[in-house]
Amino acid sequence: MIKVSFTKKTFNFKRPSGTSRGILTEKQSWFLHVWNNEAPNIIGIGECSVIPGLSPDFSSTVAYEEKLTATCLNIDTDLTQWPSILFGLETALMDLKNGGTGIIFNNDFAVGKQKIPINGLIWMGDVDFMLQQIDEKIEEGFSTLKMKIGAINFDSEIKILHSIRKKYSKEEITLRVDANGAFSFDTALDRLTILAELDIHSIEQPIKAGYWSEMHHLCMKSPLKIALDEELIGIHNSENKKRMLETIQPSFIILKPSLHGGIAGCQEWIKLAEMQNIDWWITSALESNIGLNAICQFVAEYDIHLPQGLGTGGLYTNNISSNLYVEQGMVSIVNAQS
């Protein structure tokens, strides 16, 4: 018989990290531990990661832990509306099935034989701080950078992007930007046109989620390719997913298992997107190395041709130890059993 329990851990950021949900100095995650009574020493672990203000299944710690408790008592409970808990349970059970060794998907990445290209993430902040991060990421060997915009003056952000382009052409550095819905519809097209002149690869979520008609208009008119992120949150039904993609017709979708339906939900999003010739990549949602390891292995199940958003393993001072390793813009597992 499968048994389940959970624990909670607070992770401390190495430096305050600016997001569309404010400045983060710490981050909570819950860990589901699953085991079988017949072999109690073999334990599968899965991470339930939330971002307050963004995660659709987190309103308070009390309500979240009540659902975790119910899940521990009955792993067949409906987790459709709780994607972060679903992801934690899915991956814990897969880990248990593979002997509690941290192998979620038994593929080349899991045994250290594959590297995944990733983007370097530039956090929001003042101009000097953002330029400092850019220089660091380029020195570390990243060829794709993702810069969050919308937190400071747009003209200042354009100057930063201009300074990058003066040093590095689009052949040398691919630039992605993430607006987190910061633009108004009235100003969005003008701003997308300005960004396109800087050879930006794509922009995530230029306007707030939920405005399908307006987002479709931007996708049709913008000279810059648009990726959907927050737009996918809360859409669980297959027909609704299909309808949204058909209505908006984005160039890309960006998937986070903790936000977009766990492993199963992301698999469905990918299948539906590919049917409409919409490309995709996967990012972590500030998971610790436990969740990040699972997401990396999930990504490796696919034929990867775009850099993924999996470079968050070095965020915390007290991260859980891991064999994940980032070098020259690639994440891999080192010292893994082959």
N, C-alpha and C positions, 0 to 999 in steps of 0.2 A: 504493500500500500504506500502511495506517495504521501510524504509529509512535507509541509511548507512552513517556513517562518520568515520573518523579515527583521532587518536591522537598519539603522539610519546613520549616516555619516555626513558631517559638514566639511566641505573642502574650502580651503582658503586660497584665493587668487594670489599669484606672485606679485602682481601689481593691479590696482583698480582697473577694471575693464569696462569701457564705455559701450553700451548697447542701446538699441532703440527703447529698451525698458529701463534706462537709467544706468548708473554706475554700479557695477557689481564688485563686492569685496569678498563675498563668500557664496557658496552654492550647496544646496542640500541634495542628496540622493538617498534612495532607499534600496536595499539589496534583498532580493528574494533568495532564500536558501532552500533547495529541494533535495530530498533524499528518499530512499526506499528503506522500509523497515528491515528488509532482508540483508541490506548492505549499508548500514548507517554511516560508515566512514567515507562513502563516495557521495560527494555533495556537488550539485550543480548550482551555479550562482548567476543571477541575472540582475541588471541594474535598472531601476525605475528612476529616470531623470526628469525633472520638471524645471521650467523657467517661469516663475510667477509673472503673471500678466500676459504670457504668451501661450503656455500649455493649456489646452482646452479642458483638461481633467483636473486642474488644481485650483481650488478656491480657498482652501485653508488646510493647515497641517492636520487638524482634527478630522475633517471630512476625508482627506486622502488616506490617513491611517485607518479610518473605519473601513474604507474599501479594501485596503491591503489586508486587514484582519479577516474580512469576509472572503477574500480570495484565498487566504491560507486555509480557511475552513472548507472551501469548496473551489477547487481549481477549474471547475466547469462553469463558474459564474460568468455572466455576460460582461465582457470587457470592451465592447464596441465603443463605448463612450470614454474609455480609459486607456488610450493608446500607450501611455508610458508604462502603465502596469502590465498591459498586454505584452509589450516588448520585453519587459523584465521576466515575465513568466515564460514566454516562448524561448528565450535564450537560456534561462536556467534549466528548463527541461531538455533542451538540446545539449547543453553542457553535461547534464546528468547522463544522457543517453551515450555520450562519448567518454564516459568514465570520470567526469569531473576534472578534466585536464585543461579546461579553457578552450578546447576545440568545440566550436559551434557548428561550423561547416567543415567537413573533412576535405579541404582543397589545398592547392599549392601554397596559397598565402599562409594558411594555418600552420604549415610545417616549414615555413621559412624559405620557400622556393620561388616566391613571387613578390614583386614590389608594386605598390600602387602609387601613381602620380597624384599629388595633392597640391592645392593652392596654399599660399601663405596668407594668413588672415591679418589685416591691418585694422586695429581697433580704433573706434572713435576717440577723438581728443582734440587738443589744440594743434595748430599747424606744425610746430616743432616736434611734438610727440609723434605725430603721424609720419612725418618725414624720417624721423629716427627709426621707426619700425620698418619703413620701406627699405632704407639702407641696410638694416640688419637682415631682412628676409632675402634681399638680393645677394648679400654677402654669403648667406647660408646656402645659396644655390637654387632658390626657387625661380622658376620661369613663368609661373602664373601667380598673380597677386589678386586678392579680393579685398576691396576697400569699402568699408561702411561709410555711407554719406547720409546727409540729412540732419546731422547733429550740430554742425557749425554753419557759418554763412556759405551759401552755395558758391559765391565768387571765390572764397578762400579755398574751397574744395577743388574748384576748377584750376586754380593756381598750382595746387599740389599735383594734380594730374598733369598739368602742363610741364611742371618741373621733371616729372618722371619721363614724359615723352621726349623732352629735350635730351635726356641722357640715354634713353633706351627706346628703340623702335618697337613696333608691334611684333616684328619677327624675333626680337630679343626677349621682350616681356609681354605676356598676355595680361591685360587688366580687366578684371570684373568689378562691378560696383553693386552695392546692395543698398537700396533706399529705404527698405522696411516700411514702405507706404508713406514716406514723408512728403511727397509732392502732391499738390492739388491737381485736379484734372485740368484746370484752366492753364496752369503753368507747365504741366508735364511735357507736352510735345515740344515746346521751345527748349526745355532743359535736355530732353533726350537728343535733340538735334545738336546742341552744343557738345554734349558728351560724345556723340558719334564722330564729331570732327577730331576727337582725340584717339580715335581707333580703339575705343572700348569694345571688348568682346561681347558683353551683355550686361543688362541691369536686372536685378531682382526686385520684384514688387514695387514699381514706381509709385503707384497710388494704393490707397487702402484696399484691403480685401472686401469682396462682396459686391463690387460694382462691375458686373460682368460685361455689360454693354460698353461702358467707358473703357474698360481694359481691352476689349476686343478692338475698339476704335484705335487705341494706341498701338496695339500689335499690328494693325493693318497700315497705319500711317508712319510709325516710327522708323527712322533710318537705323536705329539701334535695336538689336535683338532683345526681346523681353523674356525673362524667366519668372515663373510663378513659384511662390514659397508659401507665405501666410494664406494665400488664396485656397490652398488645399486643406487647411485645417478645418476639421469638423465635418468634412464630407466623407461619409462612410459607405453609402450605398453605391453599388457598382454603376447603376444607371445614372445617378447624379454625377458621379465622377466623369463618366463618358459625356454627359450633356455639358458639363462645365468646360471640358477640353474642346469639344466641338464648337461651343459658343465663343470662347475667347481666342482659341487658336494661337497659343503662345509658341515661341521657338523652343523653350525648355521648361521642364518642371524640376524643382529641387526638393528632394525628399529627406525627411528626418524620421526614422522609425518611431522615435518617442513622441512625435507629433502627428504622424500621418498613418496611424493604424498598425504599428508594429511591423514585423517582418512580412506577415501575410498581407497587410494593407499596402505596403510598398511594392510587393510583388504584383499586386493587382494594378496599382498606379502605373508601374513600368509597362505591363502588358497592354494596358489601354492606350498609353502614350505612344508606344511603338506602333500600334495599329494605325495611329494618325500621323506617323512620321514626326513625332515630337521627341526631341532628345531629352536627356535627363542626367543629373548626377546626384550623389547622396552626400549629406553632411551630418556631422554629429550635432547634438543639441547640448553641448557643454558636459557630456558624460565624462566620468572618470575613465581610467584605462580599462575597467571591466566592460563598460558599455561600448567604448571605442573599439576594443578588440573584437567584439561581436559584430559591430557594424562593418569594420574592415573585412572580416571574413565573409559577411553577406555580400558586400560589393564584389568581392573576388569570384563570386558565383557567375558574374556576367563578363562579357567581352568589353573591357574598359577602354575607351578611347578619349575620354575627357578627364582632366584632373578633378579629383573629388575633394570634398571639404572635410578632411579627416586629420587636420593638423592641430588638434586641441589637446593632445596628450601632455604638453608641457605647461599647462596653465596654472597648476596648483602646487603649492609648497608641500602639501601632504597627500599627493596622489598615491593610489595603490600601486605597488611595484608591478612592473610589466616587462615583457620582452619586446614590446613595440618600440620601434626605433625610426627616427626621421633623419634622413640625410639626402642632400642634394634634391630637395623637393619630392622625395619618395618616402612612403612609410612601408615598413616591413617588420617581420618578426625575426629576431636574432636568437641564436642558441636554441632554436626549436628542434625537437626530435624529427628526424626525417625518416 
